[in-house]
Amino acid sequence: MEHFPAIQSVIRAALTGDRDALDKQILRLRDRLEKAGQVKEAATIDRLRASAQEAHDLAPSRVEVSRAQIVGEVLAQGINPPIDKETGAKLCSIDFPASSNESPVYGDAVRETIEELLKEWSSIAALKSVGVEPTRSLLIYGPPGSGKTLTAHHIAARLGLPLITARIDGLISSFLGTTARNIANLFDFANRYACVLLLDEFDALAKLRDDPQEIGEIKRVVNTLLQNLDLRRGHGITIAITNHDRLLDPAVWRRFETQIQIGEPAGQAREFLISRFLRPIEAPTGTLRVFSYCLAGRSGSDIERVCTAVKRTIAVSGAARDGPALFHALSIVLGRTPHHDHLPARILATDQEAFVSLIANDSAFPMKQTEIGEATGYGQSRVSDLKKTKRHLGLMEGAHA
């Protein structure tokens, strides 16, 4: 075997557990492949290294939180949350998020913001040396299914703190004065314990402002909320999440030291999510790119639903767990959906060959005809024919008609 000495060095470095030496030997093997003209194999090694580095960067680590910074009693299992005295309904839920080997998948900007926020809690002395403290309030906003709640759980788990979750719309009562009292009781409970307080559906109060019959009550409720947010800074960490950030008052925005917008996953983050959701099926790189092309603009939860449906289709059909089978299953799953805003998904749902024609003619799609053939099962010669016929154009014209 021509490159066996380099492969042997890679194996030796892997067995010793020396990550730096292993990466050095992998690069050495890649360089040899490039010099031998095996460009495709060298590119595969680069993609594997990039994927491994991303997984390493995403691996969560526990943040050591100083007890002097998070005041309050230990919130133990079995402690009952406060209730609405008029209805008996619980004002919040209590969770104890456990650290996971898998972090939520974000774009670079969001991931860096969250990591910097968590890093503050392990750099308290450095912050105090310049007269500041770690961030205690965070507003997360974005479309439904983008991972806002998951992010709150992830932060609480990394900080090693329980999570108290309250839906703002659940605090609102039809009884005059009860809503403000519910908010005050919720914050009194959260401030008693060392925890992260999550305020879900945070825009619910903003929606209430449109009710002209309750102007006085709403002002009282909003003032109560703002006062409690101010007071909580001396007790613990508060996270608010909303799908409708434009409904929030400027006064509310000012109460949060950091704001994070989480949108639909893009680029490598989307491919990484697809790879994760398709497990235990190991999807080839080309298949991940085809899935990503079809699922652009989808939320993380939407992508998970599609991937789960694909796995069910594969399992029931008994098809091979390879790229072409996954491609065919994706076409079936998309075909069961009545409407697609995204044109590539609409075309694949209707006509697989037209979709192959589409990606073969799309200069922005980063795959050669041979790779498209491997990912779809059509073969290079058929892909070449479909590219020439431009079969997709008829469907595109129909979509714009």
Secondary structure, DSSP 8 states (H G I E B T S, - for coil): -TTHHHHHHHHHHHHHT-HHHHHHHHHHHHHHHHHTT-HHHHHHHHHHHHHHHHHHHH--------TTTS-SB---TT----B-TTT--BS-EEE-----SS-----HHHHHHHHHHHHHTT-HHHHHTTT-----EEEEE-STTSSHHHHHHHHHHHHT--EEEEEHHHH--SSTTHHHHHHHHHHHHHHHBS-EEEEESTTHHHHHTT-GGGHHHHHHHHHHHHHHHHHHTTT-EEEEEES-GGGS-HHHHTT-SEEEE-----HHHHHHHHHHHHTTS---HHHHHHHHHHTTT--HHHHHHHHHHHHHHHHHHT--SSHHHHHHHHHHHHHTSS--SSHHHHHHHH-HHHHHHHHHH-TTS---HHHHHHHHSS-HHHHHHHHHHTTHHHHHHHHH-
